[in-house]
Amino acid sequence: MKNLFARFAKDESGATAIEYGLIAALIAVVCIAIWGSIGTSLNTKFSAVNTALK
């Protein structure tokens, strides 16, 4: 039983998976922020073109 707890304490594969998950979440947040700002500027440009065409 002691050996089982020792192996469990030394196992770092779960920590690695959590780190990869945190990195993926950070990348997703950055992408959403960038796409949001690009979408806003595109909306402004398209509104200007729409106004010019009227």
Backbone atoms as SQL, in Angstrom:
CREATE TABLE atoms (id INTEGER PRIMARY KEY, chain TEXT, resi INTEGER, resn TEXT, atom TEXT, x REAL, y REAL, z REAL);
INSERT INTO atoms VALUES
  (1, 'A', 1, 'MET', 'N', 0.825, -1.190, 0.000),
  (2, 'A', 1, 'MET', 'CA', 0.000, 0.000, 0.000),
  (3, 'A', 1, 'MET', 'C', 0.870, 1.256, 0.000),
  (4, 'A', 2, 'LYS', 'N', 1.960, 1.209, 0.766),
  (5, 'A', 2, 'LYS', 'CA', 2.875, 2.339, 0.817),
  (6, 'A', 2, 'LYS', 'C', 3.492, 2.606, -0.553),
  (7, 'A', 3, 'ASN', 'N', 3.792, 1.523, -1.273),
  (8, 'A', 3, 'ASN', 'CA', 4.371, 1.633, -2.603),
  (9, 'A', 3, 'ASN', 'C', 3.394, 2.312, -3.566),
  (10, 'A', 4, 'LEU', 'N', 2.124, 2.013, -3.434),
  (11, 'A', 4, 'LEU', 'CA', 1.106, 2.609, -4.297),
  (12, 'A', 4, 'LEU', 'C', 1.032, 4.121, -4.086),
  (13, 'A', 5, 'PHE', 'N', 1.058, 4.568, -2.845),
  (14, 'A', 5, 'PHE', 'CA', 1.024, 6.001, -2.553),
  (15, 'A', 5, 'PHE', 'C', 2.298, 6.698, -3.031),
  (16, 'A', 6, 'ALA', 'N', 3.426, 6.030, -2.925),
  (17, 'A', 6, 'ALA', 'CA', 4.696, 6.604, -3.380),
  (18, 'A', 6, 'ALA', 'C', 4.680, 6.794, -4.894),
  (19, 'A', 7, 'ARG', 'N', 4.174, 5.789, -5.625),
  (20, 'A', 7, 'ARG', 'CA', 4.079, 5.928, -7.088),
  (21, 'A', 7, 'ARG', 'C', 3.114, 7.033, -7.474),
  (22, 'A', 8, 'PHE', 'N', 2.009, 7.126, -6.748),
  (23, 'A', 8, 'PHE', 'CA', 1.016, 8.173, -7.031),
  (24, 'A', 8, 'PHE', 'C', 1.607, 9.562, -6.791),
  (25, 'A', 9, 'ALA', 'N', 2.386, 9.726, -5.747),
  (26, 'A', 9, 'ALA', 'CA', 2.983, 11.020, -5.422),
  (27, 'A', 9, 'ALA', 'C', 4.035, 11.420, -6.455),
  (28, 'A', 10, 'LYS', 'N', 4.740, 10.433, -7.041),
  (29, 'A', 10, 'LYS', 'CA', 5.790, 10.723, -8.023),
  (30, 'A', 10, 'LYS', 'C', 5.240, 10.903, -9.434),
  (31, 'A', 11, 'ASP', 'N', 4.015, 10.498, -9.680),
  (32, 'A', 11, 'ASP', 'CA', 3.435, 10.582, -11.019),
  (33, 'A', 11, 'ASP', 'C', 3.144, 12.038, -11.367),
  (34, 'A', 12, 'GLU', 'N', 3.761, 12.539, -12.433),
  (35, 'A', 12, 'GLU', 'CA', 3.593, 13.927, -12.836),
  (36, 'A', 12, 'GLU', 'C', 2.817, 14.071, -14.142),
  (37, 'A', 13, 'SER', 'N', 2.251, 13.011, -14.655),
  (38, 'A', 13, 'SER', 'CA', 1.547, 13.100, -15.941),
  (39, 'A', 13, 'SER', 'C', 0.289, 13.961, -15.822),
  (40, 'A', 14, 'GLY', 'N', -0.368, 13.943, -14.711),
  (41, 'A', 14, 'GLY', 'CA', -1.545, 14.788, -14.511),
  (42, 'A', 14, 'GLY', 'C', -1.178, 16.267, -14.488),
  (43, 'A', 15, 'ALA', 'N', -0.051, 16.580, -13.875),
  (44, 'A', 15, 'ALA', 'CA', 0.406, 17.969, -13.828),
  (45, 'A', 15, 'ALA', 'C', 0.732, 18.471, -15.229),
  (46, 'A', 16, 'THR', 'N', 1.317, 17.614, -16.046),
  (47, 'A', 16, 'THR', 'CA', 1.641, 17.999, -17.414),
  (48, 'A', 16, 'THR', 'C', 0.370, 18.266, -18.203),
  (49, 'A', 17, 'ALA', 'N', -0.628, 17.439, -18.027),
  (50, 'A', 17, 'ALA', 'CA', -1.895, 17.633, -18.738),
  (51, 'A', 17, 'ALA', 'C', -2.559, 18.940, -18.311),
  (52, 'A', 18, 'ILE', 'N', -2.479, 19.256, -17.041),
  (53, 'A', 18, 'ILE', 'CA', -3.059, 20.509, -16.548),
  (54, 'A', 18, 'ILE', 'C', -2.301, 21.699, -17.130),
  (55, 'A', 19, 'GLU', 'N', -0.984, 21.602, -17.215),
  (56, 'A', 19, 'GLU', 'CA', -0.197, 22.694, -17.798),
  (57, 'A', 19, 'GLU', 'C', -0.566, 22.907, -19.262),
  (58, 'A', 20, 'TYR', 'N', -0.693, 21.829, -20.020),
  (59, 'A', 20, 'TYR', 'CA', -1.094, 21.957, -21.423),
  (60, 'A', 20, 'TYR', 'C', -2.495, 22.554, -21.537),
  (61, 'A', 21, 'GLY', 'N', -3.383, 22.180, -20.650),
  (62, 'A', 21, 'GLY', 'CA', -4.728, 22.747, -20.647),
  (63, 'A', 21, 'GLY', 'C', -4.723, 24.236, -20.359),
  (64, 'A', 22, 'LEU', 'N', -3.894, 24.663, -19.421),
  (65, 'A', 22, 'LEU', 'CA', -3.786, 26.094, -19.109),
  (66, 'A', 22, 'LEU', 'C', -3.191, 26.877, -20.273),
  (67, 'A', 23, 'ILE', 'N', -2.200, 26.300, -20.936),
  (68, 'A', 23, 'ILE', 'CA', -1.611, 26.964, -22.106),
  (69, 'A', 23, 'ILE', 'C', -2.649, 27.098, -23.214),
  (70, 'A', 24, 'ALA', 'N', -3.410, 26.038, -23.467),
  (71, 'A', 24, 'ALA', 'CA', -4.446, 26.084, -24.502),
  (72, 'A', 24, 'ALA', 'C', -5.520, 27.121, -24.159),
  (73, 'A', 25, 'ALA', 'N', -5.888, 27.209, -22.892),
  (74, 'A', 25, 'ALA', 'CA', -6.888, 28.203, -22.479),
  (75, 'A', 25, 'ALA', 'C', -6.357, 29.621, -22.657),
  (76, 'A', 26, 'LEU', 'N', -5.092, 29.846, -22.342),
  (77, 'A', 26, 'LEU', 'CA', -4.496, 31.166, -22.523),
  (78, 'A', 26, 'LEU', 'C', -4.445, 31.549, -23.998),
  (79, 'A', 27, 'ILE', 'N', -4.067, 30.614, -24.852),
  (80, 'A', 27, 'ILE', 'CA', -4.045, 30.878, -26.295),
  (81, 'A', 27, 'ILE', 'C', -5.448, 31.193, -26.792),
  (82, 'A', 28, 'ALA', 'N', -6.452, 30.476, -26.314),
  (83, 'A', 28, 'ALA', 'CA', -7.830, 30.729, -26.732),
  (84, 'A', 28, 'ALA', 'C', -8.283, 32.130, -26.311),
  (85, 'A', 29, 'VAL', 'N', -7.937, 32.548, -25.106),
  (86, 'A', 29, 'VAL', 'CA', -8.329, 33.881, -24.637),
  (87, 'A', 29, 'VAL', 'C', -7.671, 34.965, -25.484),
  (88, 'A', 30, 'VAL', 'N', -6.393, 34.782, -25.810),
  (89, 'A', 30, 'VAL', 'CA', -5.686, 35.754, -26.639),
  (90, 'A', 30, 'VAL', 'C', -6.307, 35.817, -28.034),
  (91, 'A', 31, 'CYS', 'N', -6.611, 34.666, -28.614),
  (92, 'A', 31, 'CYS', 'CA', -7.231, 34.628, -29.945),
  (93, 'A', 31, 'CYS', 'C', -8.586, 35.319, -29.944),
  (94, 'A', 32, 'ILE', 'N', -9.386, 35.080, -28.943),
  (95, 'A', 32, 'ILE', 'CA', -10.710, 35.711, -28.864),
  (96, 'A', 32, 'ILE', 'C', -10.570, 37.228, -28.747),
  (97, 'A', 33, 'ALA', 'N', -9.613, 37.682, -27.957),
  (98, 'A', 33, 'ALA', 'CA', -9.408, 39.131, -27.801),
  (99, 'A', 33, 'ALA', 'C', -8.960, 39.754, -29.116),
  (100, 'A', 34, 'ILE', 'N', -8.051, 39.102, -29.809),
  (101, 'A', 34, 'ILE', 'CA', -7.561, 39.638, -31.081),
  (102, 'A', 34, 'ILE', 'C', -8.674, 39.637, -32.118),
  (103, 'A', 35, 'TRP', 'N', -9.402, 38.545, -32.217),
  (104, 'A', 35, 'TRP', 'CA', -10.489, 38.468, -33.203),
  (105, 'A', 35, 'TRP', 'C', -11.585, 39.477, -32.886),
  (106, 'A', 36, 'GLY', 'N', -11.810, 39.744, -31.626),
  (107, 'A', 36, 'GLY', 'CA', -12.808, 40.738, -31.243),
  (108, 'A', 36, 'GLY', 'C', -12.417, 42.128, -31.703),
  (109, 'A', 37, 'SER', 'N', -11.146, 42.480, -31.526),
  (110, 'A', 37, 'SER', 'CA', -10.707, 43.811, -31.955),
  (111, 'A', 37, 'SER', 'C', -10.669, 43.915, -33.474),
  (112, 'A', 38, 'ILE', 'N', -10.285, 42.846, -34.149),
  (113, 'A', 38, 'ILE', 'CA', -10.295, 42.851, -35.619),
  (114, 'A', 38, 'ILE', 'C', -11.733, 42.964, -36.123),
  (115, 'A', 39, 'GLY', 'N', -12.646, 42.260, -35.495),
  (116, 'A', 39, 'GLY', 'CA', -14.052, 42.333, -35.888),
  (117, 'A', 39, 'GLY', 'C', -14.623, 43.724, -35.727),
  (118, 'A', 40, 'THR', 'N', -14.242, 44.398, -34.651),
  (119, 'A', 40, 'THR', 'CA', -14.717, 45.761, -34.425),
  (120, 'A', 40, 'THR', 'C', -14.194, 46.704, -35.497),
  (121, 'A', 41, 'SER', 'N', -12.906, 46.588, -35.829),
  (122, 'A', 41, 'SER', 'CA', -12.350, 47.483, -36.847),
  (123, 'A', 41, 'SER', 'C', -12.930, 47.171, -38.224),
  (124, 'A', 42, 'LEU', 'N', -13.169, 45.897, -38.523),
  (125, 'A', 42, 'LEU', 'CA', -13.801, 45.545, -39.804),
  (126, 'A', 42, 'LEU', 'C', -15.223, 46.082, -39.876),
  (127, 'A', 43, 'ASN', 'N', -15.940, 46.015, -38.785),
  (128, 'A', 43, 'ASN', 'CA', -17.301, 46.537, -38.753),
  (129, 'A', 43, 'ASN', 'C', -17.303, 48.042, -39.022),
  (130, 'A', 44, 'THR', 'N', -16.343, 48.743, -38.460),
  (131, 'A', 44, 'THR', 'CA', -16.221, 50.182, -38.698),
  (132, 'A', 44, 'THR', 'C', -15.932, 50.465, -40.170),
  (133, 'A', 45, 'LYS', 'N', -15.032, 49.687, -40.758),
  (134, 'A', 45, 'LYS', 'CA', -14.676, 49.883, -42.177),
  (135, 'A', 45, 'LYS', 'C', -15.888, 49.612, -43.072),
  (136, 'A', 46, 'PHE', 'N', -16.588, 48.511, -42.813),
  (137, 'A', 46, 'PHE', 'CA', -17.749, 48.179, -43.635),
  (138, 'A', 46, 'PHE', 'C', -18.867, 49.222, -43.481),
  (139, 'A', 47, 'SER', 'N', -19.009, 49.773, -42.283),
  (140, 'A', 47, 'SER', 'CA', -20.005, 50.831, -42.085),
  (141, 'A', 47, 'SER', 'C', -19.632, 52.077, -42.887),
  (142, 'A', 48, 'ALA', 'N', -18.340, 52.391, -42.919),
  (143, 'A', 48, 'ALA', 'CA', -17.876, 53.544, -43.699),
  (144, 'A', 48, 'ALA', 'C', -18.111, 53.319, -45.189),
  (145, 'A', 49, 'VAL', 'N', -17.843, 52.115, -45.666),
  (146, 'A', 49, 'VAL', 'CA', -18.070, 51.802, -47.088),
  (147, 'A', 49, 'VAL', 'C', -19.557, 51.875, -47.394),
  (148, 'A', 50, 'ASN', 'N', -20.385, 51.346, -46.499),
  (149, 'A', 50, 'ASN', 'CA', -21.843, 51.369, -46.687),
  (150, 'A', 50, 'ASN', 'C', -22.357, 52.813, -46.759),
  (151, 'A', 51, 'THR', 'N', -21.838, 53.656, -45.887),
  (152, 'A', 51, 'THR', 'CA', -22.242, 55.060, -45.891),
  (153, 'A', 51, 'THR', 'C', -21.798, 55.758, -47.192),
  (154, 'A', 52, 'ALA', 'N', -20.600, 55.444, -47.645),
  (155, 'A', 52, 'ALA', 'CA', -20.088, 56.053, -48.877),
  (156, 'A', 52, 'ALA', 'C', -20.884, 55.613, -50.099),
  (157, 'A', 53, 'LEU', 'N', -21.401, 54.388, -50.081),
  (158, 'A', 53, 'LEU', 'CA', -22.139, 53.875, -51.235),
  (159, 'A', 53, 'LEU', 'C', -23.573, 54.420, -51.299),
  (160, 'A', 54, 'LYS', 'N', -24.086, 54.909, -50.186),
  (161, 'A', 54, 'LYS', 'CA', -25.476, 55.398, -50.154),
  (162, 'A', 54, 'LYS', 'C', -25.608, 56.674, -50.850);
